[in-house]
Amino acid sequence: MDRAVMAAIARFPDRGHAIAELARTDEDFRGLCADLADAKAALVRWERAPSPVKEARCAEYRDLVRDLAAELEATLDRHL
């Protein structure tokens, strides 16, 4: 399983099977998982960055992660 799908499963562990199934058949969903993984990775990098804009960037990436997770969850709900 690729890192993007694993990131989605880490966010929604109780829906791991549904995530894996949908990722196998839906390219757009896989892209959403990849976007989530990328945003989470960027957040981790910014959290460790010694930068004067660190807090602003962290807030932006937290919002992005939250929004992507909500979109991923809505997609899962539609495919039940």
C-alpha positions in Angstrom: 0.0 0.0 0.0 1.4 3.4 -0.9 2.2 6.2 1.6 -0.8 8.3 0.5 -3.3 5.6 1.3 -1.5 4.9 4.5 -1.8 8.6 5.5 -5.6 8.5 4.9 -5.9 5.3 6.9 -3.9 6.9 9.7 -6.4 9.8 9.7 -9.4 7.4 9.7 -8.2 4.1 11.1 -11.8 2.8 11.6 -12.4 3.2 7.8 -9.1 1.6 6.6 -10.8 -1.1 4.6 -13.1 1.3 2.8 -10.2 3.6 2.1 -8.1 0.8 0.7 -11.0 -0.4 -1.5 -11.9 3.0 -2.9 -8.2 3.8 -3.5 -7.9 0.7 -5.6 -10.7 1.8 -8.0 -10.8 5.6 -7.9 -8.0 7.6 -9.3 -9.5 10.9 -8.0 -9.7 9.4 -4.5 -6.1 8.3 -4.7 -5.2 11.9 -5.6 -7.1 13.2 -2.6 -5.1 10.7 -0.4 -1.9 12.0 -2.0 -2.8 15.6 -1.3 -3.6 14.8 2.3 -0.2 13.0 2.7 1.6 15.9 1.1 -0.1 18.4 3.3 0.6 16.4 6.5 4.3 16.1 5.5 4.5 19.9 4.8 2.9 20.6 8.2 5.6 18.4 9.9 8.3 20.2 8.1 7.0 23.6 9.0 6.5 22.5 12.7 10.3 21.9 12.8 11.3 24.9 10.8 13.3 27.7 12.4 11.4 30.4 10.5 9.7 33.6 11.5 6.7 32.6 9.4 6.5 29.1 11.0 3.3 29.7 12.9 1.4 31.2 10.0 2.5 28.4 7.7 1.6 25.7 10.3 -1.9 27.3 10.7 -2.3 27.2 6.9 -1.3 23.6 6.6 -3.4 22.6 9.6 -6.4 24.1 7.9 -5.5 22.4 4.6 -5.1 19.0 6.3 -8.5 19.5 8.0 -10.2 20.5 4.8 -8.7 17.6 2.8 -9.7 15.1 5.6 -13.3 16.5 5.5 -13.3 16.0 1.7 -11.9 12.5 2.0 -14.5 11.6 4.6 -17.3 13.0 2.5 -16.1 11.0 -0.5 -16.1 7.9 1.7 -19.6 8.6 2.9 -20.9 8.9 -0.7 -19.4 5.5 -1.7 -20.8 3.5 1.2 
